[in-house]
Amino acid sequence: MDMAKTNVLGGSLAIGHPFGATGARLVATASNRLQRENQRFALLTACADGGLAHACILERGVQALLDHDGKDVETTFGAVFQLSYEAYGAVRTVDLVPGGGQVAVTAANRREYVRLYVQHTLVTSVAPQYEAFARGFTKVCGGDAFDLFQPEELELLVCGNPELDFHDLEAGTTYEDGYEAVSASVRRLWTVLHGLAEPDKRLFLKFVSGSDRSPIDGLSRLGLVVSKNGSDDARLPSAHTCFNHLLLPDYSTIETCLVVQVLRERMLFAIAQSEGFGLR
């Protein structure tokens, strides 16, 4: 699919094709916000594994246009009713109205310009891709129950909860093969995990479960299992991904003052190097 990067009055709009399962509903939600909040809006993020959908964010250029005091809009922004974007190394231009290259954006028509820009970017430009996807999706998942969901609820079902609460993950974790919640190695594990940056937390979830998303009802429902995997201080943490099962060496002979640091380094190495070298 095409990944186009579109200039927006000095900002840029990254467009991922196609949209995920929430595409049409997210477009409707964004349009409603556009009207309800006097053009102040942040478009919802549709996110799903496999690169199906990415963020669509109207950046500072459009917001600056909407926030401008109305004086000298034409000379300040120099915009016309056209949209230009790069695709496959070529710049393409689309008229938002007939003869759009000759129609200047003014204080009087700027909201119409933004409306047409959003309509083209989120609806018209991806209509063939989205319609094909929607037919397949509704064929498998369509039905009366589908219409019961709000856009945000459907996004949670498809994408999972975007918030990663590792305290919730800890609360739902069980331990085997000699480990308990109060074991020293287990306490060190959670010290390390709670201190990870957000991207590393997602890598850890993918490492142990195959997905970097939280279940819709929280990470406690993931059912993480942590087992002792010997006491070889040279061994890395490993995982049975299909069973949400982390195999954690005891690291019992490393000096106490260093063991947390060593565990952190080995955990980061394991989660970062879990793909490649024939493992992808």
Backbone bond lengths (Angstrom), bond angles and torsions (degrees), N, CA, C in turn:
res aa  C-N    CA-C-N  psi(-1)  N-CA   C-N-CA  omega(-1)  CA-C   N-CA-C  phi
1 M - - - 1.448 - - 1.526 110.39 -
2 D 1.357 114.08 159.32 1.448 120.45 -177.28 1.511 110.23 -77.77
3 M 1.319 116.19 135.30 1.460 121.04 170.59 1.510 106.67 -116.34
4 A 1.323 116.25 107.79 1.454 119.73 -175.48 1.504 109.93 -108.55
5 K 1.318 115.64 143.15 1.458 120.27 174.82 1.522 107.59 -114.44
6 T 1.327 116.01 118.41 1.441 121.76 -168.09 1.518 110.32 -110.36
7 N 1.318 118.12 128.38 1.453 121.24 175.42 1.514 109.98 -73.03
8 V 1.333 116.34 135.91 1.459 121.60 -179.17 1.518 108.13 -130.81
9 L 1.315 118.10 87.40 1.459 121.83 174.46 1.512 112.05 49.60
10 G 1.306 116.93 47.51 1.460 120.41 178.98 1.508 112.87 92.87
11 G 1.334 118.47 -15.10 1.460 121.08 174.22 1.508 107.98 -101.80
12 S 1.329 117.09 -162.11 1.461 118.84 175.94 1.506 109.11 -149.90
13 L 1.320 114.99 155.22 1.461 121.70 -179.09 1.511 107.73 -128.14
14 A 1.340 116.05 114.79 1.467 119.37 178.79 1.506 108.90 -89.55
15 I 1.308 116.36 126.01 1.464 121.01 -175.36 1.510 109.23 -115.34
16 G 1.333 118.09 119.63 1.452 120.31 176.19 1.517 110.20 -98.68
17 H 1.312 117.48 134.91 1.458 122.32 178.53 1.516 109.06 -116.80
18 P 1.321 120.78 138.76 1.445 123.98 -9.06 1.515 110.41 -86.81
19 F 1.334 117.47 176.86 1.457 120.40 173.58 1.522 109.00 -73.58
20 G 1.330 114.76 159.76 1.451 119.74 177.86 1.512 111.08 -77.87
21 A 1.317 115.60 -165.25 1.458 121.24 -173.64 1.511 113.10 -62.90
22 T 1.304 118.07 -20.92 1.461 121.23 -177.68 1.512 112.59 -95.94
23 G 1.323 118.11 9.83 1.457 120.86 -170.67 1.511 115.41 -51.56
24 A 1.343 117.62 -59.07 1.459 119.62 -174.63 1.521 111.40 -62.46
25 R 1.330 115.68 -39.97 1.452 118.69 -179.04 1.527 111.58 -69.89
26 L 1.302 116.96 -34.29 1.458 119.89 177.50 1.522 110.94 -67.53
27 V 1.320 116.61 -37.42 1.458 120.03 176.51 1.516 110.13 -61.40
28 A 1.337 116.10 -44.11 1.462 119.75 179.34 1.524 111.01 -63.20
29 T 1.329 116.27 -41.97 1.462 120.09 178.83 1.512 111.01 -62.49
30 A 1.331 117.12 -44.19 1.461 120.79 179.47 1.523 110.91 -62.18
31 S 1.339 117.21 -40.89 1.462 120.74 -179.91 1.522 111.07 -64.75
32 N 1.338 116.53 -40.19 1.453 119.94 177.97 1.517 111.08 -63.26
33 R 1.328 116.05 -41.74 1.467 119.11 178.60 1.526 110.58 -63.78
34 L 1.311 116.34 -37.13 1.455 120.93 -178.75 1.519 110.63 -57.84
35 Q 1.323 116.99 -41.04 1.451 121.52 179.55 1.523 111.65 -79.98
36 R 1.345 116.34 -45.31 1.459 121.57 -172.37 1.521 112.47 -68.96
37 E 1.306 118.36 -32.46 1.455 121.52 -174.66 1.527 112.14 -106.68
38 N 1.313 116.59 24.76 1.469 121.21 175.75 1.511 111.27 53.51
39 Q 1.314 114.05 48.65 1.455 124.40 176.02 1.521 114.68 72.28
40 R 1.317 118.85 4.19 1.465 120.28 175.84 1.519 106.84 -92.33
41 F 1.308 116.30 110.66 1.449 118.17 -175.40 1.515 110.80 -150.25
42 A 1.325 113.36 153.82 1.468 119.40 169.09 1.515 105.64 -127.36
43 L 1.309 117.78 117.78 1.459 120.97 -174.63 1.526 110.35 -67.09
44 L 1.326 115.24 142.29 1.453 121.01 179.58 1.523 111.40 -61.92
45 T 1.341 115.99 148.50 1.459 121.26 177.88 1.517 109.78 -95.05
46 A 1.309 115.55 124.54 1.461 119.58 174.13 1.520 107.41 -101.72
47 C 1.353 115.45 120.40 1.460 117.34 -173.30 1.510 109.45 -133.55
48 A 1.288 115.10 132.57 1.445 119.01 179.59 1.518 109.58 -151.07
49 D 1.325 116.24 153.97 1.457 120.53 179.04 1.517 110.39 -62.04
50 G 1.330 116.83 155.21 1.447 121.98 177.37 1.505 113.95 84.63
51 G 1.333 118.01 6.37 1.452 121.06 177.82 1.515 113.31 73.34
52 L 1.337 120.07 20.92 1.462 121.35 -178.77 1.508 112.26 -64.79
53 A 1.319 117.07 -34.62 1.450 118.08 -177.44 1.498 110.50 -149.47
54 H 1.300 115.77 146.66 1.450 121.10 178.96 1.524 109.22 -133.91
55 A 1.340 115.76 177.13 1.460 120.57 -175.91 1.525 111.46 -64.54
56 C 1.331 115.31 142.94 1.458 121.75 171.79 1.521 106.58 -120.97
57 I 1.303 118.69 103.77 1.463 121.28 -172.18 1.517 109.54 -124.67
58 L 1.334 117.29 119.73 1.449 120.88 174.18 1.516 107.90 -77.76
59 E 1.324 116.75 119.66 1.451 120.49 -169.50 1.523 112.44 -91.78
60 R 1.340 115.64 -162.49 1.446 121.71 -164.45 1.522 114.38 -62.38
61 G 1.337 117.17 -30.26 1.452 118.91 -176.94 1.510 113.08 -58.65
62 V 1.337 117.41 -50.87 1.455 121.35 -179.95 1.516 111.05 -64.74
63 Q 1.329 117.45 -42.88 1.457 119.55 -179.99 1.523 111.07 -64.31
64 A 1.323 116.38 -38.35 1.457 119.58 176.83 1.526 110.64 -62.27
65 L 1.323 117.20 -39.13 1.463 120.84 177.51 1.521 110.76 -61.94
66 L 1.330 117.19 -44.66 1.454 120.85 -178.38 1.534 112.08 -70.12
67 D 1.328 116.60 -32.04 1.463 120.77 -178.20 1.518 113.32 -85.07
68 H 1.327 117.85 -11.42 1.462 121.66 -175.28 1.525 110.47 -59.60
69 D 1.332 116.34 146.82 1.471 120.22 -176.15 1.512 113.88 -70.17
70 G 1.321 117.97 -3.01 1.460 121.16 175.23 1.505 114.78 97.66
71 K 1.316 116.74 -10.07 1.452 119.93 -179.01 1.539 109.97 -88.14
72 D 1.304 115.58 132.49 1.469 121.55 174.50 1.528 113.16 54.08
73 V 1.339 117.45 41.07 1.459 120.56 178.39 1.529 110.95 -60.03
74 E 1.331 116.26 -40.42 1.461 119.68 -176.77 1.523 111.74 -62.82
75 T 1.341 116.19 -46.23 1.458 118.57 -177.92 1.518 112.29 -77.50
76 T 1.342 117.41 -30.27 1.464 120.46 -178.75 1.518 111.55 -69.88
77 F 1.342 117.00 -43.28 1.456 120.49 -174.00 1.527 113.47 -103.90
78 G 1.315 116.90 -27.99 1.456 119.67 178.41 1.514 113.22 58.12
79 A 1.326 116.92 34.59 1.464 121.21 -175.81 1.520 110.93 -98.82
80 V 1.337 114.57 150.79 1.465 121.75 173.47 1.523 108.28 -127.37
81 F 1.334 115.33 171.90 1.460 120.21 -176.33 1.535 110.50 -79.92
82 Q 1.330 114.07 61.53 1.446 121.37 175.36 1.524 109.05 -136.67
83 L 1.313 115.12 157.56 1.458 122.82 176.74 1.520 107.52 -128.04
84 S 1.323 116.02 125.65 1.463 120.40 178.65 1.516 109.95 -116.84
85 Y 1.319 116.67 141.08 1.455 120.51 179.32 1.523 108.88 -150.61
86 E 1.323 114.72 160.44 1.457 120.86 179.36 1.516 109.66 -102.48
87 A 1.317 117.06 132.15 1.460 122.20 177.50 1.518 109.15 -144.62
88 Y 1.327 115.64 124.32 1.455 121.45 179.59 1.532 111.67 55.35
89 G 1.333 115.67 38.57 1.448 120.62 175.42 1.510 115.56 81.33
90 A 1.326 117.88 0.06 1.468 121.55 179.94 1.525 109.40 -117.96
91 V 1.329 116.45 144.46 1.457 121.72 177.16 1.524 108.59 -90.44
92 R 1.306 115.50 126.45 1.458 121.41 179.54 1.527 109.20 -114.45
93 T 1.320 116.23 144.85 1.464 121.68 -178.80 1.520 109.59 -125.09
94 V 1.326 115.59 134.98 1.460 122.11 -178.95 1.522 108.74 -123.44
95 D 1.322 117.56 131.32 1.461 121.83 173.64 1.520 109.35 -79.07
96 L 1.316 116.95 127.41 1.458 120.62 177.25 1.523 112.04 -80.63
97 V 1.322 116.75 -22.25 1.467 123.57 171.21 1.530 106.06 -137.57
98 P 1.323 118.93 161.56 1.469 119.54 177.04 1.523 110.75 -55.77
99 G 1.321 115.30 130.16 1.456 119.74 -177.83 1.510 113.10 65.26
100 G 1.336 116.08 33.36 1.458 120.55 -173.87 1.513 114.36 -58.78
101 G 1.336 117.61 -26.14 1.450 120.27 179.24 1.512 113.36 -66.97
102 Q 1.331 116.55 -16.46 1.460 121.14 179.66 1.524 112.93 -104.58
103 V 1.339 116.68 1.20 1.471 120.63 -177.85 1.526 108.69 -105.75
104 A 1.300 117.10 110.22 1.468 121.20 -177.88 1.530 110.50 -76.76
105 V 1.316 115.56 147.69 1.469 121.72 173.90 1.515 107.83 -82.49
106 T 1.332 116.31 122.89 1.457 122.21 -178.14 1.523 109.79 -121.31
107 A 1.326 115.92 176.51 1.456 120.24 177.07 1.522 110.80 -61.71
108 A 1.327 116.77 -31.99 1.459 120.79 -176.96 1.527 112.52 -76.02
109 N 1.330 118.37 -32.02 1.469 119.77 -173.96 1.525 113.76 -113.24
110 R 1.328 118.84 6.88 1.465 120.28 -174.24 1.526 112.68 -63.39
111 R 1.326 117.92 -35.33 1.466 118.94 179.33 1.526 110.89 -68.33
112 E 1.321 116.76 -36.36 1.461 119.74 175.65 1.526 110.30 -65.28
113 Y 1.326 116.35 -37.72 1.460 120.72 176.46 1.526 111.37 -60.20
114 V 1.335 116.16 -47.17 1.466 119.82 179.86 1.525 110.73 -64.78
115 R 1.342 116.70 -39.86 1.468 119.95 178.67 1.518 110.82 -60.92
116 L 1.320 117.06 -45.33 1.456 120.52 179.81 1.527 111.52 -68.14
117 Y 1.322 115.93 -35.85 1.466 120.05 178.36 1.525 110.61 -62.44
118 V 1.349 115.92 -47.97 1.462 120.75 179.14 1.522 110.52 -64.00
119 Q 1.330 116.88 -43.17 1.464 120.57 -179.91 1.529 111.26 -59.29
120 H 1.326 116.41 -45.39 1.459 118.70 -179.18 1.528 111.24 -67.86
121 T 1.335 115.88 -43.91 1.460 119.68 -174.49 1.520 112.26 -68.09
122 L 1.334 116.98 -43.46 1.457 120.41 -172.90 1.525 114.07 -95.31
123 V 1.332 117.74 -15.01 1.463 119.53 -176.60 1.535 110.80 -122.16
124 T 1.316 116.52 -66.48 1.462 120.31 -171.19 1.526 112.85 -61.84
125 S 1.334 116.81 -46.01 1.460 119.79 -172.69 1.522 113.25 -68.53
126 V 1.326 117.48 -21.80 1.462 120.19 -177.79 1.523 112.17 -116.45
127 A 1.340 116.65 12.90 1.465 119.87 -175.69 1.526 113.02 -57.10
128 P 1.341 121.42 -47.88 1.469 119.12 -179.10 1.523 112.62 -61.69
129 Q 1.348 116.48 -43.28 1.464 119.15 -179.50 1.522 111.26 -66.05
130 Y 1.342 115.66 -44.67 1.460 118.01 -176.78 1.528 111.50 -69.08
131 E 1.318 117.38 -40.30 1.460 119.12 -178.57 1.525 111.14 -62.71
132 A 1.333 117.05 -38.99 1.465 119.71 177.01 1.518 110.64 -64.88
133 F 1.325 116.04 -42.95 1.450 119.49 178.38 1.527 111.25 -64.48
134 A 1.346 116.68 -44.12 1.459 120.84 -177.72 1.524 111.64 -61.51
135 R 1.344 116.85 -39.07 1.468 119.07 178.41 1.525 110.53 -61.22
136 G 1.333 115.96 -45.18 1.459 118.44 179.45 1.516 112.52 -66.48
137 F 1.333 115.84 -41.43 1.464 119.12 -178.46 1.525 111.59 -64.54
138 T 1.331 116.98 -48.04 1.459 119.67 -177.94 1.523 111.83 -69.17
139 K 1.325 116.96 -25.87 1.462 119.20 176.51 1.519 110.82 -65.53
140 V 1.327 116.31 -35.62 1.464 120.61 -179.06 1.517 111.77 -89.90
141 C 1.329 116.55 -42.17 1.477 120.77 -170.31 1.516 113.58 -113.50
142 G 1.321 118.36 0.12 1.459 119.78 -177.04 1.524 112.05 -70.32
143 G 1.325 115.12 166.80 1.454 121.02 -179.83 1.509 110.22 145.06
144 D 1.328 115.59 177.55 1.458 119.71 -177.66 1.522 112.42 -62.36
145 A 1.328 116.87 -35.04 1.463 119.81 -177.51 1.525 111.29 -65.02
146 F 1.323 117.22 -29.75 1.464 121.12 -178.82 1.523 111.35 -59.37
147 D 1.338 116.67 -36.12 1.460 121.12 -176.78 1.520 112.77 -76.70
148 L 1.321 117.73 -6.26 1.465 120.10 179.01 1.525 112.26 -78.75
149 F 1.333 118.09 -17.57 1.456 121.24 -172.90 1.520 112.33 -88.46
150 Q 1.315 115.55 140.07 1.451 121.79 165.36 1.526 108.38 -76.41
151 P 1.346 117.83 159.93 1.480 118.94 -179.74 1.514 113.36 -54.67
152 E 1.335 116.81 -42.89 1.461 119.72 -177.88 1.531 111.53 -65.85
153 E 1.339 116.46 -35.18 1.458 120.19 179.60 1.531 110.96 -69.72
154 L 1.311 116.13 -40.11 1.461 119.94 178.72 1.526 110.32 -66.25
155 E 1.334 116.46 -37.95 1.455 120.25 177.50 1.521 111.09 -61.41
156 L 1.338 116.99 -40.64 1.460 120.51 177.54 1.523 111.52 -62.81
157 L 1.330 116.86 -40.38 1.461 120.06 179.81 1.527 111.36 -64.94
158 V 1.327 116.29 -40.71 1.461 120.28 -176.11 1.522 111.57 -80.39
159 C 1.334 116.95 -43.93 1.461 121.60 -170.57 1.517 113.46 -99.70
160 G 1.323 117.88 -18.33 1.452 120.03 -173.43 1.519 111.20 85.74
161 N 1.311 115.63 172.19 1.458 122.00 -179.17 1.525 109.67 -75.15
162 P 1.349 118.70 124.86 1.467 119.80 -178.91 1.526 113.38 -72.27
163 E 1.327 117.59 -17.13 1.460 121.09 -179.37 1.524 109.76 -85.67
164 L 1.325 116.31 128.21 1.466 121.67 179.55 1.519 109.33 -105.36
165 D 1.312 116.33 101.38 1.462 122.12 179.74 1.532 107.86 -100.53
166 F 1.338 116.01 97.61 1.457 119.12 -177.46 1.527 112.75 -74.52
167 H 1.315 117.84 -16.63 1.466 119.26 171.39 1.531 109.47 -68.42
168 D 1.325 115.88 -36.70 1.461 120.76 175.06 1.523 110.33 -66.88
169 L 1.334 116.60 -39.75 1.460 120.54 176.40 1.524 110.49 -61.01
170 E 1.313 116.29 -43.54 1.467 120.82 179.16 1.526 111.29 -62.10
171 A 1.334 116.21 -40.47 1.467 120.41 -178.25 1.523 112.08 -63.66
172 G 1.337 117.66 -29.10 1.457 120.43 -178.12 1.518 114.45 -98.31
173 T 1.338 117.77 7.13 1.454 121.65 -177.06 1.523 111.78 -87.31
174 T 1.320 115.63 141.77 1.469 121.46 174.60 1.529 108.72 -116.38
175 Y 1.337 115.74 164.31 1.462 120.91 -171.98 1.526 109.77 -131.53
176 E 1.343 114.78 145.68 1.462 120.50 -176.78 1.530 110.56 -139.37
177 D 1.326 114.74 169.47 1.468 123.34 171.53 1.527 113.44 58.87
178 G 1.326 115.28 38.58 1.460 119.29 175.24 1.506 115.43 103.78
179 Y 1.312 117.76 -12.64 1.463 120.21 176.86 1.523 110.67 -88.52
180 E 1.313 115.67 146.78 1.455 123.72 171.73 1.516 108.41 -133.84
181 A 1.323 116.16 168.88 1.467 119.77 -178.90 1.517 112.41 -59.79
182 V 1.332 116.81 -26.16 1.470 120.62 -177.42 1.523 112.72 -97.09
183 S 1.326 117.83 1.02 1.463 120.04 -179.96 1.522 109.87 -62.24
184 A 1.331 115.98 145.08 1.459 120.24 -177.28 1.525 111.56 -60.04
185 S 1.332 117.56 -41.67 1.464 120.29 -179.55 1.527 111.39 -66.43
186 V 1.320 115.97 -34.65 1.466 120.05 178.49 1.523 110.23 -68.57
187 R 1.330 117.29 -42.91 1.466 120.00 178.77 1.526 110.63 -62.99
188 R 1.337 115.87 -39.45 1.467 118.80 177.40 1.533 111.03 -65.98
189 L 1.333 116.44 -37.40 1.460 120.02 177.75 1.525 110.87 -57.51
190 W 1.317 116.87 -47.88 1.463 119.50 -177.31 1.522 112.04 -71.15
191 T 1.314 117.34 -30.76 1.464 119.85 172.97 1.520 109.82 -59.26
192 V 1.336 116.15 -44.28 1.455 120.81 179.32 1.522 111.07 -67.12
193 L 1.326 117.82 -47.45 1.470 120.94 -175.51 1.516 112.39 -65.53
194 H 1.326 117.27 -40.50 1.464 119.33 179.34 1.526 111.58 -66.71
195 G 1.308 116.98 -23.76 1.459 120.68 -179.13 1.513 114.75 -89.70
196 L 1.330 117.85 -1.26 1.459 120.71 -179.28 1.527 111.48 -72.00
197 A 1.310 115.59 148.11 1.458 120.62 171.49 1.528 109.27 -69.73
198 E 1.329 116.32 160.54 1.465 120.88 -176.25 1.533 113.15 -55.29
199 P 1.335 119.35 -45.90 1.480 118.63 178.47 1.521 112.76 -61.21
200 D 1.330 116.98 -35.55 1.469 119.81 179.51 1.528 111.11 -73.04
201 K 1.328 117.06 -32.08 1.466 119.22 174.80 1.527 110.48 -63.29
202 R 1.316 116.17 -38.66 1.467 119.74 178.28 1.529 110.44 -67.47
203 L 1.330 116.46 -38.62 1.456 119.73 176.44 1.525 110.84 -63.03
204 F 1.326 116.83 -39.50 1.463 119.72 178.44 1.522 110.93 -63.77
205 L 1.327 117.35 -44.64 1.463 120.03 178.71 1.528 111.03 -60.62
206 K 1.317 116.15 -41.77 1.467 119.18 178.48 1.524 110.62 -65.75
207 F 1.321 116.43 -35.75 1.455 122.16 179.72 1.524 111.85 -62.90
208 V 1.345 116.75 -41.50 1.465 119.11 -174.92 1.524 113.47 -95.48
209 S 1.356 117.74 -18.54 1.466 118.39 -174.19 1.522 114.00 -127.91
210 G 1.335 117.43 -13.10 1.457 119.98 -177.38 1.503 113.63 88.57
211 S 1.326 118.65 -4.46 1.459 122.56 179.38 1.521 109.03 -139.70
212 D 1.329 116.56 141.46 1.462 119.21 178.48 1.522 112.06 -95.46
213 R 1.336 116.80 17.11 1.469 121.82 179.76 1.518 110.68 -104.94
214 S 1.326 113.90 152.79 1.460 119.85 174.68 1.517 109.65 -87.75
215 P 1.341 118.36 142.88 1.469 119.53 171.21 1.526 110.31 -55.89
216 I 1.305 117.15 153.91 1.459 121.49 -174.93 1.525 112.22 -58.79
217 D 1.343 116.96 -30.96 1.461 119.54 -178.10 1.525 112.16 -102.76
218 G 1.341 116.94 21.69 1.451 119.96 171.12 1.518 114.23 107.19
219 L 1.323 114.98 158.63 1.465 121.00 -176.88 1.517 113.33 -69.75
220 S 1.326 117.77 -18.88 1.463 118.59 177.50 1.512 111.55 -63.21
221 R 1.352 117.13 -24.11 1.455 121.11 -179.39 1.529 112.12 -82.70
222 L 1.317 117.17 -4.64 1.461 119.85 177.67 1.519 111.62 -65.19
223 G 1.348 115.82 -32.34 1.458 119.94 179.18 1.510 113.26 71.63
224 L 1.328 116.88 43.60 1.461 120.82 179.00 1.530 110.33 -62.85
225 V 1.333 115.57 137.28 1.463 122.50 175.97 1.528 107.89 -119.54
226 V 1.335 116.53 131.30 1.461 121.53 178.08 1.529 108.02 -116.18
227 S 1.333 115.56 123.23 1.462 120.81 -179.28 1.519 110.53 -119.76
228 K 1.333 115.81 148.65 1.455 120.16 174.17 1.523 108.54 -72.20
229 N 1.328 114.61 134.66 1.456 119.99 -178.59 1.520 109.36 -123.37
230 G 1.322 115.58 60.93 1.450 120.86 178.26 1.520 112.31 76.71
231 S 1.334 114.65 -171.64 1.465 120.66 -178.03 1.521 110.97 -128.17
232 D 1.332 116.00 25.62 1.462 120.89 179.37 1.523 108.42 -75.51
233 D 1.308 117.06 111.75 1.459 121.07 -175.54 1.524 112.81 -68.77
234 A 1.312 118.17 -13.84 1.460 121.11 180.00 1.523 112.50 -92.46
235 R 1.332 117.24 -6.49 1.458 121.14 -175.34 1.531 110.51 -82.99
236 L 1.330 116.23 143.07 1.462 121.91 175.89 1.522 110.48 -88.05
237 P 1.328 117.82 155.03 1.472 119.52 168.67 1.524 109.81 -58.86
238 S 1.316 116.12 146.93 1.460 121.19 177.64 1.522 108.49 -139.07
239 A 1.332 116.47 176.70 1.469 118.63 -174.63 1.510 111.04 -151.62
240 H 1.343 115.18 147.62 1.459 123.15 165.61 1.530 105.58 -97.84
241 T 1.316 116.29 93.11 1.459 121.29 -169.87 1.522 112.93 -58.91
242 C 1.322 117.30 -39.30 1.462 120.48 -176.43 1.523 112.37 -64.78
243 F 1.328 116.21 -20.82 1.466 119.94 -176.05 1.524 112.83 -114.22
244 N 1.348 117.64 11.07 1.473 121.28 -179.03 1.523 110.18 52.29
245 H 1.324 115.90 48.58 1.460 122.33 -168.52 1.528 109.25 -121.86
246 L 1.336 116.41 114.75 1.459 122.03 178.79 1.521 109.76 -97.20
247 L 1.316 116.71 128.43 1.458 122.94 176.61 1.526 108.23 -102.61
248 L 1.322 116.17 111.20 1.464 121.56 -171.70 1.522 111.06 -115.64
249 P 1.338 118.42 114.70 1.472 119.91 174.18 1.530 110.70 -60.92
250 D 1.320 115.28 155.65 1.467 119.89 -175.69 1.526 112.55 -77.65
251 Y 1.337 117.74 -28.74 1.467 121.37 -177.72 1.533 110.80 49.45
252 S 1.300 116.67 47.52 1.464 120.72 -170.57 1.518 113.91 -83.93
253 T 1.329 117.85 -17.41 1.458 118.49 -176.09 1.525 113.36 -99.44
254 I 1.328 116.97 -2.26 1.464 120.47 176.42 1.520 109.07 -76.73
255 E 1.314 116.64 143.99 1.459 120.67 -179.84 1.520 110.49 -55.10
256 T 1.326 116.31 138.49 1.458 122.18 -174.79 1.523 111.88 -55.27
257 C 1.320 117.16 -39.41 1.454 120.44 -176.65 1.522 112.80 -70.02
258 L 1.343 117.34 -14.25 1.462 121.53 -176.60 1.519 113.41 -110.25
259 V 1.328 117.71 -13.92 1.452 119.65 -167.73 1.526 112.49 -65.12
260 V 1.335 118.69 -37.67 1.466 120.41 179.09 1.523 110.14 -65.00
261 Q 1.327 115.76 -42.60 1.460 119.91 178.23 1.523 111.11 -62.67
262 V 1.319 116.51 -43.37 1.469 120.61 179.46 1.524 110.28 -64.69
263 L 1.330 117.51 -43.61 1.459 121.08 179.30 1.527 110.59 -61.63
264 R 1.308 117.04 -42.57 1.463 120.68 179.07 1.531 110.49 -61.74
265 E 1.335 116.55 -47.22 1.461 119.96 -179.01 1.520 111.36 -61.40
266 R 1.311 117.14 -41.94 1.471 119.98 -177.50 1.520 111.93 -74.55
267 M 1.322 116.36 -33.59 1.456 119.19 176.45 1.527 110.02 -66.50
268 L 1.327 117.46 -45.73 1.464 120.72 179.35 1.524 110.78 -62.50
269 F 1.316 116.70 -39.97 1.465 119.91 178.43 1.523 110.45 -64.22
270 A 1.327 116.69 -43.77 1.469 120.76 -177.47 1.522 111.70 -64.43
271 I 1.329 117.62 -44.84 1.467 119.65 -176.17 1.526 111.44 -74.72
272 A 1.340 116.90 -26.84 1.460 119.67 180.00 1.523 112.26 -82.48
273 Q 1.324 117.29 -24.52 1.464 121.55 -175.46 1.530 112.24 -110.20
274 S 1.305 117.09 23.75 1.465 119.77 -177.51 1.517 112.88 -80.57
275 E 1.339 117.46 -6.05 1.455 122.67 175.02 1.521 109.05 -124.01
276 G 1.329 115.85 155.10 1.462 120.32 179.87 1.515 111.15 99.62
277 F 1.312 116.04 174.65 1.468 122.31 -178.53 1.538 111.31 51.03
278 G 1.320 115.58 40.76 1.458 119.79 178.30 1.506 114.32 90.39
279 L 1.368 118.20 -3.43 1.456 120.00 -178.24 1.521 112.87 -95.39
280 R 1.342 117.89 -12.94 1.458 120.19 -176.55 1.530 110.07 -67.12
